[in-house]
Amino acid sequence: MFIELWKVSKSLKISLSGGKLEFGEKTKEEVETEKIDSEAMWYLQWLMYPLVIGGAIYSLLYMSHRSWYSWVINSLVNGVYCFGFLFMTPQLFLNYRMKSVAHLPWRAFMYKSLQYFH
């Protein structure tokens, strides 16, 4: 438990001084990373929403469902899977934009991406 609290305090830059919690400032690199990450998510939303809506419409027209409730639940679950998969991709965009050498190995990326569709 103490290790987890230490990790959280390091990542959020929390310090205790004089009985008060103080939060540290973000570095220039963190601000740049947040900017690039939000840009990647902006681009991905143009892919994500049509895929989810198109998948729901396709499911309604061409697949059999027991009821409307079943179709809604199925569409929502598929939307969650799509969001989970696409939320993994901004890291690739971030690595590309920052010319980062720290990257996710190809096999690990494929394992993570395929686990959403099992």
N, CA and C atoms as a LAMMPS dump frame, in Angstrom:
ITEM: TIMESTEP
0
ITEM: NUMBER OF ATOMS
354
ITEM: BOX BOUNDS ff ff ff
-5.0000000000000000e+02 5.0000000000000000e+02
-5.0000000000000000e+02 5.0000000000000000e+02
-5.0000000000000000e+02 5.0000000000000000e+02
ITEM: ATOMS id mol type element x y z
1 1 1 N 0.824 -1.19 0
2 1 2 C 0 0 0
3 1 3 C 0.866 1.251 0
4 2 1 N 1.935 1.244 0.784
5 2 2 C 2.795 2.42 0.851
6 2 3 C 3.51 2.666 -0.47
7 3 1 N 3.853 1.583 -1.151
8 3 2 C 4.511 1.731 -2.45
9 3 3 C 3.562 2.384 -3.446
10 4 1 N 2.296 1.99 -3.423
11 4 2 C 1.308 2.581 -4.333
12 4 3 C 1.105 4.06 -4.018
13 5 1 N 1.046 4.407 -2.757
14 5 2 C 0.915 5.819 -2.377
15 5 3 C 2.141 6.617 -2.818
16 6 1 N 3.312 6.016 -2.706
17 6 2 C 4.53 6.687 -3.157
18 6 3 C 4.498 6.917 -4.66
19 7 1 N 4.03 5.9 -5.427
20 7 2 C 3.933 6.043 -6.881
21 7 3 C 2.983 7.169 -7.262
22 8 1 N 1.825 7.22 -6.58
23 8 2 C 0.852 8.274 -6.874
24 8 3 C 1.426 9.639 -6.531
25 9 1 N 2.102 9.739 -5.396
26 9 2 C 2.664 11.036 -5.013
27 9 3 C 3.762 11.479 -5.975
28 10 1 N 4.527 10.554 -6.51
29 10 2 C 5.562 10.904 -7.486
30 10 3 C 4.96 11.312 -8.827
31 11 1 N 3.949 10.565 -9.282
32 11 2 C 3.377 10.867 -10.594
33 11 3 C 2.562 12.161 -10.567
34 12 1 N 1.88 12.447 -9.469
35 12 2 C 1.101 13.684 -9.365
36 12 3 C 1.896 14.824 -8.745
37 13 1 N 3.127 14.546 -8.342
38 13 2 C 4.013 15.54 -7.726
39 13 3 C 3.361 16.174 -6.494
40 14 1 N 2.897 15.301 -5.625
41 14 2 C 2.254 15.739 -4.392
42 14 3 C 3.292 15.74 -3.285
43 15 1 N 3.307 16.814 -2.521
44 15 2 C 4.19 16.864 -1.356
45 15 3 C 3.39 17.38 -0.163
46 16 1 N 3.82 16.994 1.021
47 16 2 C 3.161 17.394 2.25
48 16 3 C 4.089 18.354 2.968
49 17 1 N 3.658 19.601 3.083
50 17 2 C 4.499 20.56 3.791
51 17 3 C 3.613 21.453 4.645
52 18 1 N 3.918 21.493 5.912
53 18 2 C 3.15 22.316 6.836
54 18 3 C 1.714 21.852 7.017
55 19 1 N 1.476 20.573 6.871
56 19 2 C 0.13 20.043 7.021
57 19 3 C -0.763 20.268 5.81
58 20 1 N -0.184 20.776 4.712
59 20 2 C -0.953 21.014 3.495
60 20 3 C -0.411 20.156 2.364
61 21 1 N -1.311 19.741 1.498
62 21 2 C -0.89 19.049 0.287
63 21 3 C -0.556 20.089 -0.772
64 22 1 N 0.595 19.95 -1.381
65 22 2 C 0.994 20.855 -2.455
66 22 3 C 1.236 20.047 -3.715
67 23 1 N 0.732 20.558 -4.818
68 23 2 C 0.896 19.908 -6.103
69 23 3 C 1.949 20.656 -6.903
70 24 1 N 2.847 19.898 -7.52
71 24 2 C 3.922 20.486 -8.302
72 24 3 C 3.454 20.94 -9.674
73 25 1 N 4.263 21.748 -10.304
74 25 2 C 3.967 22.245 -11.645
75 25 3 C 4.372 21.218 -12.688
76 26 1 N 3.718 21.288 -13.833
77 26 2 C 4.056 20.396 -14.937
78 26 3 C 5.288 20.921 -15.651
79 27 1 N 6.116 19.997 -16.093
80 27 2 C 7.301 20.393 -16.84
81 27 3 C 6.923 20.72 -18.279
82 28 1 N 7.856 21.302 -18.996
83 28 2 C 7.634 21.655 -20.397
84 28 3 C 7.322 20.411 -21.232
85 29 1 N 8.025 19.317 -20.938
86 29 2 C 7.799 18.07 -21.67
87 29 3 C 6.404 17.511 -21.415
88 30 1 N 5.931 17.597 -20.173
89 30 2 C 4.594 17.102 -19.85
90 30 3 C 3.51 17.918 -20.541
91 31 1 N 3.709 19.227 -20.602
92 31 2 C 2.745 20.087 -21.292
93 31 3 C 2.719 19.757 -22.782
94 32 1 N 3.9 19.568 -23.386
95 32 2 C 3.975 19.224 -24.801
96 32 3 C 3.332 17.859 -25.067
97 33 1 N 3.57 16.911 -24.172
98 33 2 C 2.976 15.583 -24.319
99 33 3 C 1.461 15.65 -24.244
100 34 1 N 0.924 16.429 -23.315
101 34 2 C -0.531 16.584 -23.209
102 34 3 C -1.108 17.218 -24.471
103 35 1 N -0.4 18.192 -25.025
104 35 2 C -0.876 18.859 -26.238
105 35 3 C -0.937 17.872 -27.406
106 36 1 N 0.111 17.077 -27.57
107 36 2 C 0.153 16.101 -28.661
108 36 3 C -0.892 15.011 -28.443
109 37 1 N -1.08 14.598 -27.193
110 37 2 C -2.068 13.573 -26.881
111 37 3 C -3.485 14.061 -27.193
112 38 1 N -3.776 15.309 -26.852
113 38 2 C -5.111 15.834 -27.16
114 38 3 C -5.304 15.988 -28.665
115 39 1 N -4.228 16.323 -29.396
116 39 2 C -4.318 16.398 -30.859
117 39 3 C -4.616 15.023 -31.454
118 40 1 N -3.964 13.999 -30.942
119 40 2 C -4.2 12.642 -31.429
120 40 3 C -5.633 12.213 -31.16
121 41 1 N -6.151 12.52 -29.987
122 41 2 C -7.531 12.145 -29.677
123 41 3 C -8.521 12.916 -30.545
124 42 1 N -8.177 14.155 -30.919
125 42 2 C -9.052 14.926 -31.79
126 42 3 C -9.157 14.244 -33.152
127 43 1 N -8.026 13.775 -33.685
128 43 2 C -8.051 13.06 -34.957
129 43 3 C -8.778 11.725 -34.843
130 44 1 N -8.586 11.039 -33.735
131 44 2 C -9.197 9.72 -33.565
132 44 3 C -10.708 9.786 -33.406
133 45 1 N -11.219 10.891 -32.887
134 45 2 C -12.669 10.974 -32.737
135 45 3 C -13.369 10.96 -34.087
136 46 1 N -12.682 11.447 -35.117
137 46 2 C -13.276 11.422 -36.455
138 46 3 C -13.334 10.004 -37.011
139 47 1 N -12.523 9.119 -36.497
140 47 2 C -12.56 7.713 -36.888
141 47 3 C -13.483 6.917 -35.961
142 48 1 N -13.441 7.254 -34.678
143 48 2 C -14.117 6.464 -33.663
144 48 3 C -15.639 6.563 -33.756
145 49 1 N -16.181 7.753 -33.823
146 49 2 C -17.633 7.905 -33.807
147 49 3 C -18.311 7.286 -35.025
148 50 1 N -17.823 7.518 -36.248
149 50 2 C -18.471 6.847 -37.386
150 50 3 C -18.378 5.326 -37.314
151 51 1 N -17.256 4.794 -36.797
152 51 2 C -17.14 3.34 -36.666
153 51 3 C -18.173 2.783 -35.701
154 52 1 N -18.344 3.428 -34.576
155 52 2 C -19.301 2.94 -33.574
156 52 3 C -20.729 3.053 -34.096
157 53 1 N -21.056 4.193 -34.688
158 53 2 C -22.41 4.391 -35.204
159 53 3 C -22.671 3.466 -36.395
160 54 1 N -21.696 3.354 -37.293
161 54 2 C -21.847 2.457 -38.437
162 54 3 C -21.978 1.003 -38.019
163 55 1 N -21.213 0.599 -37.021
164 55 2 C -21.312 -0.768 -36.518
165 55 3 C -22.668 -1.05 -35.902
166 56 1 N -23.214 -0.071 -35.197
167 56 2 C -24.538 -0.254 -34.591
168 56 3 C -25.615 -0.358 -35.665
169 57 1 N -25.512 0.471 -36.704
170 57 2 C -26.496 0.419 -37.787
171 57 3 C -26.377 -0.9 -38.553
172 58 1 N -25.144 -1.312 -38.84
173 58 2 C -24.937 -2.602 -39.521
174 58 3 C -25.524 -3.746 -38.703
175 59 1 N -25.282 -3.722 -37.401
176 59 2 C -25.793 -4.769 -36.526
177 59 3 C -27.321 -4.779 -36.527
178 60 1 N -27.912 -3.605 -36.539
179 60 2 C -29.373 -3.52 -36.544
180 60 3 C -29.959 -4.072 -37.836
181 61 1 N -29.31 -3.773 -38.959
182 61 2 C -29.868 -4.168 -40.25
183 61 3 C -29.583 -5.62 -40.632
184 62 1 N -28.398 -6.13 -40.308
185 62 2 C -27.979 -7.418 -40.854
186 62 3 C -27.802 -8.545 -39.839
187 63 1 N -27.953 -8.266 -38.562
188 63 2 C -27.802 -9.316 -37.553
189 63 3 C -29.118 -9.476 -36.794
190 64 1 N -29.332 -10.687 -36.327
191 64 2 C -30.574 -10.908 -35.581
192 64 3 C -30.325 -10.662 -34.09
193 65 1 N -31.305 -10.027 -33.477
194 65 2 C -31.257 -9.748 -32.036
195 65 3 C -32.584 -10.164 -31.434
196 66 1 N -32.562 -10.54 -30.186
197 66 2 C -33.792 -10.993 -29.537
198 66 3 C -34.747 -9.842 -29.243
199 67 1 N -34.172 -8.658 -28.983
200 67 2 C -35.016 -7.496 -28.685
201 67 3 C -34.211 -6.22 -28.934
202 68 1 N -34.895 -5.097 -28.802
203 68 2 C -34.19 -3.82 -28.922
204 68 3 C -33.16 -3.672 -27.811
205 69 1 N -33.522 -4.155 -26.661
206 69 2 C -32.61 -4.096 -25.515
207 69 3 C -31.324 -4.858 -25.821
208 70 1 N -31.437 -6.014 -26.424
209 70 2 C -30.273 -6.81 -26.798
210 70 3 C -29.401 -6.055 -27.798
211 71 1 N -30.035 -5.396 -28.766
212 71 2 C -29.285 -4.622 -29.754
213 71 3 C -28.552 -3.453 -29.098
214 72 1 N -29.224 -2.76 -28.178
215 72 2 C -28.605 -1.618 -27.496
216 72 3 C -27.4 -2.076 -26.682
217 73 1 N -27.565 -3.142 -25.919
218 73 2 C -26.459 -3.648 -25.095
219 73 3 C -25.298 -4.091 -25.98
220 74 1 N -25.584 -4.808 -27.053
221 74 2 C -24.55 -5.266 -27.972
222 74 3 C -23.816 -4.083 -28.603
223 75 1 N -24.562 -3.06 -29.01
224 75 2 C -23.945 -1.882 -29.616
225 75 3 C -23.074 -1.127 -28.612
226 76 1 N -23.545 -1.012 -27.395
227 76 2 C -22.75 -0.324 -26.365
228 76 3 C -21.466 -1.088 -26.039
229 77 1 N -21.565 -2.391 -25.959
230 77 2 C -20.376 -3.208 -25.675
231 77 3 C -19.363 -3.081 -26.809
232 78 1 N -19.837 -3.144 -28.053
233 78 2 C -18.926 -2.967 -29.182
234 78 3 C -18.308 -1.576 -29.19
235 79 1 N -19.068 -0.562 -28.772
236 79 2 C -18.526 0.785 -28.644
237 79 3 C -17.429 0.859 -27.604
238 80 1 N -17.614 0.179 -26.484
239 80 2 C -16.579 0.156 -25.444
240 80 3 C -15.317 -0.53 -25.957
241 81 1 N -15.475 -1.619 -26.703
242 81 2 C -14.315 -2.29 -27.285
243 81 3 C -13.578 -1.369 -28.255
244 82 1 N -14.34 -0.657 -29.066
245 82 2 C -13.727 0.27 -30.032
246 82 3 C -12.986 1.385 -29.3
247 83 1 N -13.607 1.954 -28.273
248 83 2 C -12.946 3.009 -27.509
249 83 3 C -11.68 2.494 -26.848
250 84 1 N -11.73 1.306 -26.296
251 84 2 C -10.544 0.735 -25.65
252 84 3 C -9.407 0.539 -26.62
253 85 1 N -9.733 0.072 -27.816
254 85 2 C -8.693 -0.121 -28.83
255 85 3 C -8.134 1.207 -29.308
256 86 1 N -9.005 2.152 -29.581
257 86 2 C -8.531 3.431 -30.118
258 86 3 C -7.853 4.304 -29.067
259 87 1 N -8.155 4.115 -27.791
260 87 2 C -7.462 4.88 -26.761
261 87 3 C -6.02 4.412 -26.589
262 88 1 N -5.707 3.259 -27.144
263 88 2 C -4.336 2.762 -27.091
264 88 3 C -3.474 3.414 -28.176
265 89 1 N -4.076 3.882 -29.25
266 89 2 C -3.301 4.376 -30.383
267 89 3 C -2.679 5.75 -30.219
268 90 1 N -3.157 6.671 -29.355
269 90 2 C -2.453 7.948 -29.236
270 90 3 C -0.991 7.801 -28.825
271 91 1 N -0.649 6.723 -28.149
272 91 2 C 0.747 6.517 -27.785
273 91 3 C 1.613 6.372 -29.028
274 92 1 N 1.102 5.72 -30.061
275 92 2 C 1.846 5.596 -31.313
276 92 3 C 2.036 6.957 -31.96
277 93 1 N 0.974 7.769 -31.969
278 93 2 C 1.051 9.118 -32.527
279 93 3 C 2.03 9.966 -31.735
280 94 1 N 1.992 9.835 -30.42
281 94 2 C 2.885 10.585 -29.543
282 94 3 C 4.337 10.217 -29.798
283 95 1 N 4.62 8.939 -29.916
284 95 2 C 5.987 8.504 -30.202
285 95 3 C 6.46 9.012 -31.555
286 96 1 N 5.573 9.024 -32.535
287 96 2 C 5.932 9.513 -33.864
288 96 3 C 6.227 11.012 -33.83
289 97 1 N 5.356 11.79 -33.178
290 97 2 C 5.527 13.24 -33.16
291 97 3 C 6.737 13.681 -32.353
292 98 1 N 7.029 12.969 -31.265
293 98 2 C 8.147 13.361 -30.407
294 98 3 C 9.445 12.697 -30.831
295 99 1 N 9.398 11.913 -31.901
296 99 2 C 10.577 11.181 -32.375
297 99 3 C 11.194 10.374 -31.235
298 100 1 N 10.319 9.732 -30.489
299 100 2 C 10.726 8.969 -29.315
300 100 3 C 11.231 7.596 -29.719
301 101 1 N 12.278 7.14 -29.061
302 101 2 C 12.763 5.789 -29.315
303 101 3 C 12.138 4.794 -28.354
304 102 1 N 11.565 5.303 -27.275
305 102 2 C 10.879 4.421 -26.338
306 102 3 C 9.534 4.076 -26.952
307 103 1 N 9.354 2.851 -27.339
308 103 2 C 8.123 2.463 -27.997
309 103 3 C 7.682 1.097 -27.513
310 104 1 N 6.473 0.789 -27.847
311 104 2 C 5.907 -0.502 -27.519
312 104 3 C 6.367 -1.507 -28.568
313 105 1 N 6.99 -2.605 -28.168
314 105 2 C 7.411 -3.597 -29.156
315 105 3 C 6.221 -4.102 -29.972
316 106 1 N 6.482 -4.436 -31.214
317 106 2 C 5.43 -4.827 -32.151
318 106 3 C 4.608 -5.999 -31.636
319 107 1 N 5.263 -6.995 -31.084
320 107 2 C 4.521 -8.172 -30.591
321 107 3 C 3.621 -7.809 -29.416
322 108 1 N 4.127 -6.963 -28.521
323 108 2 C 3.304 -6.552 -27.381
324 108 3 C 2.122 -5.714 -27.85
325 109 1 N 2.345 -4.844 -28.841
326 109 2 C 1.249 -4.044 -29.385
327 109 3 C 0.188 -4.936 -30.02
328 110 1 N 0.614 -5.914 -30.798
329 110 2 C -0.355 -6.809 -31.445
330 110 3 C -1.128 -7.617 -30.402
331 111 1 N -0.443 -8.056 -29.345
332 111 2 C -1.132 -8.796 -28.286
333 111 3 C -2.19 -7.912 -27.633
334 112 1 N -1.82 -6.667 -27.301
335 112 2 C -2.769 -5.76 -26.663
336 112 3 C -3.935 -5.439 -27.58
337 113 1 N -3.637 -5.223 -28.871
338 113 2 C -4.714 -4.852 -29.787
339 113 3 C -5.651 -6.04 -30.039
340 114 1 N -5.131 -7.241 -30.118
341 114 2 C -5.975 -8.399 -30.4
342 114 3 C -6.785 -8.854 -29.186
343 115 1 N -6.355 -8.501 -27.995
344 115 2 C -7.106 -8.933 -26.82
345 115 3 C -8.45 -8.214 -26.728
346 116 1 N -8.625 -7.102 -27.417
347 116 2 C -9.908 -6.412 -27.408
348 116 3 C -10.955 -7.126 -28.253
349 117 1 N -10.515 -7.956 -29.184
350 117 2 C -11.449 -8.572 -30.112
351 117 3 C -11.623 -10.074 -29.906
352 118 1 N -11.329 -10.568 -28.725
353 118 2 C -11.485 -12.01 -28.498
354 118 3 C -12.895 -12.381 -28.151
